[in-house]
Amino acid sequence: MNRPFRFGVVAAPQGPGDAWTARARRVADLGYSTLLAPDNLHLHAPLPALAAAATAVPGLRVCPFVLAGPLRPARATAWEAHTMTALTGGRFDLGLGTGRPAARAEAEALGMPWGTAAERLEQVRAAIAALRELDGDPHTPVLMAASGPRALGLAAEVADIVTLAAQPTTPRAEVRRMAADLRARPGGRELEIAMNVFVVGDEIPDWAVRWAGPGAAEALRDPDTLVVLRGTPDEMATELERRRKELGVSYLAVSEPFAEALAPVVERLTGR
C-alpha cells in the first residue's frame, strides 16, 4: 500500500527572527507540512531556529536536515530532540546523519572528534538509543539520511524516515537499487522513504549546477534525473507518482527557492 505524499521545504535559518518566522509561515501557506533546516555553522543553530518557527506557525512540523552526529555528544542530541518534541506538541522530527564531508572542519571548530565512518555511525545509533530512553508519548520520529550499505542497514533498524542521500549525479537505476536494498532489510518495519528535489522547472540556475559539484551539469540536464522535476504541474505529479511506485518515495523535500514552483503539485497530491 502506498503511503500518502507529504512535502517539506529546506530553508537556511538566517536573518532576524521576524523574517525567519515569516518564511516559515509562507511554507505552511503554500501547503507544505514540514520546515527543514540545515546544520551548518555559518547559519543559525537549527534547533532554536526551528523552535521559533514551530511556535510562530501552529501545525507546522519542523526537522533539522540533518544534524551532523559528530558536532554534538549523543546524549546532548537526544536531550535537545526530546525537548523539541515536548515543546512543539509532537511536531518535531529528528533528522540525523554521520555528517557531510565539510562538517569535519566544523567538528574541529567545536572541539569535537570527527572519528571514523564506523564511529560516526555508532554516534548516530547512540543518540537514537538515548532519545528512545527519554521518549515516552509521543515518540519522536527519526529521519536518517543514508546512502551506503551500513548506513542504510542502521536506518532500516532504528529510523522511522529514511532519506535516500544519493548524489545529484547518481543514476535512477542506482537509486532504485538503494531503495530496494532498504526495503529488503529484515525486520518488516514500515519506513517512510524520502528524497530531495533540488530543481523544479525547465531552467537550471547556475548556482544549482555549482552546488551539485563537478560533473553535475550533464546529470542535471538528463531527462531521467531524480533531482530535477520538469514540465507542467500534472507532468510533475505523474513523475512523483512514478517515483512512489518504483522507489517507495512518498516524502519530498524541496529547496526554498523552488517552493512556489512546486506548490501546485503539492496541492494536487495532498489536497492541501
N, C-alpha and C positions, 0 to 999 in steps of 0.2 A: 504493500500500500504506500502510495506517495505521500510524503509529508507536505503540509501546506507551505507555500512560499512565504518567506519573510525577507526583509531588506534592511540594511543598515548603511550609514554614511560614515566614512572615515574622515575625521576633521582634525586638523592640527590645533591643539589648545594654546592660544596665544592672545595677546592683547588684553585690554581691560575687561573686567567682569561683565559689564552690561553688553558689550559687543559679543562676547562669547556666549552668553545666555540667549541673546537674540538669534545667533546662528543655530543654537540647539533648538530653539522654538521653531525656526524655519524648517529644520529637519523633520520635526513632528508634523508641521503643517503640510509638508509635501507628501505625507503618508508613510514615512519610514518608521519602523518600530524601534530602531536602536541607533544610538550615537556611539561611535567607536573613536578612541583617541590613541595616537602612537605614544610610545615610551622612549622619548629622546631627550637628552639633557639640554638641548637648545630650545625646548618648548617648556610650557608649564608642566609641572608634575601631573601625570594623568589622573590619579585618583582624586585629589582635591578638585581638579577641573571638572571631572565627571560628577562629583558630589554636588557641585554648584549647579551643573546643568540639570541633574535629576530633581533638585529642589525647585528650580525655576520652571520646569516643564513636567507637570504631573502626568504620569502614564508613559513617559519616555524611558525605555531601557537604556542602560549605559554599560560600556565594556571597554577596558584597556585593550589595545590591539597592536601588539600584545606586550605584557610585562616581560622584560628580559630577566629570566631567573637569576643570573649571576649578579644583578645590580642590588639585590636585597637578600638578607637572610631568609631562609624558607619560612620560619615561623613568623617573621615580620610580614611577609607576603600574605600568609594565612590570616593573621590578625587584622590587617587592613581590609582584606577582602570580606571577611566575616562582618566587620563593622559597616562596610558599604552595603552589604545585603540587609543588615538590620536597619540602617538609616534611610534606605530607599524603599523600604517595604517590599523587598524581594525583587527589585527591578535592576539587579546587578548581575552581570556575567563576568567571571574571572577569566580574562584572556591571558594565557601564559605560554612561554616558549623558552628555548635554550639561548635565545639572543642572536640577532643578526651579526654578521662579522664586525660591523662598525661598533657594536656595543662593547667590544673588548676594551677599546680605549676609554669608554665611559665607565666600565667597571674599575679600571685603573685609577681614573679621576676620583672615584668614590672610595678608593682604598679597599675594593673588594677583589677577591681572587677570581680569575676567569675560569681556570680549570680545563680539563679535557672535555671532549664531547660527551663521554660517558658520565663524567662527574656533573656536567651541567644538566644532563637528563635526569640524574638522580636528585638534583636540586628541585627540579620540577615535580618529581614524584613525592619528595618530602614535603613540599609546600602544599600539594593537594591532600596528602595524608593529614597534615596538621589542620588544614581547613575542615576536613571531614570530622575531626575531633571537636572542633569549635561549633560546627553547624548543628543546629537542631532542626527546627522547622521555621522558615523554609530552607531547603537545600540550595546552596549556591551552585548554579550551573557553571561548569568549567569548559572553556574553549581552549583547545590546544592547536597551535599552528605546527604542522608536521609535514615532512616530505620523505625522509629516509626511512628504511625499514624499522630501525629501533624506535624512532620517534612515533611512527605510525602504530607500532606494537603497544607502546605505552599509552598512546591516545586511545586506542581501542579498549584498553584495560581500565583506564581511570577517568577519561574525559566524557563530557556529555555532547559536546560540539567539536568537530574537527575541521579546521580549515586546511584544505589541500594547498600547502605552501609551495606550489610549483613556480619555477622561474618564468618570467614572461616569454622566454624562448622555448619553453617545454611544449613539444607537440601534443595534440589531443590524444593520440594513441598512448603516450606515456602517462598522461594524467588518468586515462581510463584504467591503466594497469595499477596506478596508485590507489584509485578508488576501489577497484576490485580486490586488491590486497587488503585494504582496510576492512571491507565488508566481509572478507573471508576469515578474519581473525576469530579464534574461538571465544566463546563466552555468550554469544547470542544477544549482545546488548544493542538496543536501538539507538544508533547515533544520528545526530543531525550533522549533515555534511555541508560545508561552506566553501566558497571560493570568492576571490576578489575580481571585480571588473575594473580595469584601470582606465579604459577609454570608452566613452559612449558616443556613437555617431561616426560619420564617414571621414571626418577630418581628425588627423592625429597630430596634436600640438608638438612642437619641437621639444618642449620641456618633458613631455611624456616619453619621448624617444631617449632623451638624456637620462631620465630617471631609470628607464628599463635597462640601461647599460649597453656595453659593447655588443654589437651584432644583433641588437634587438629591432632595428628599423625594419628589416625584411620580415622578421617574425610578426611584428605588429600589423603589417600590411597583408599577411597571409589571410585569405578569406575564412580559413578554418581555425584561426587562433581562438583561444578561450579567454584572452584578456581584453578583447575588444568586442563590443556589441554594435552592430551596424544595422542600417535600414530603417524602416518605419517602426512605430511602436508595435504594430501587430507582428512584424517580422522578428523584432527583438523578443517579444513574448513567446513566439514559436520556438526560437532558438533556446530560450531558457527552459521551456518545456522539454526540449530535446536533451538538454543537459541533466535535467532531473531524471529523465528516463534512463539515459546512458550511464550517468555517473552517480546518481543519487543525490545530486546537489540541489538543495532547496533553500539555502540561506546565501544571499548575495550581498557583498559589501562593495560600495562604490565610492570612489574618491569624491570629496565635496565639490570640486569644480564641475562634476557631471551629474550632481544630484537633481538639478532641474530637468536635464535632458532625459533622465531615466524615470522621472516621476509618472508620466503617463503609463509606462509599463508596470510600475508598482501598482497603480490603480487597477489596471486590467487583471493582474494576477492575484491581488489580495483583496480588492474591493474597498481599499482604504481611501 
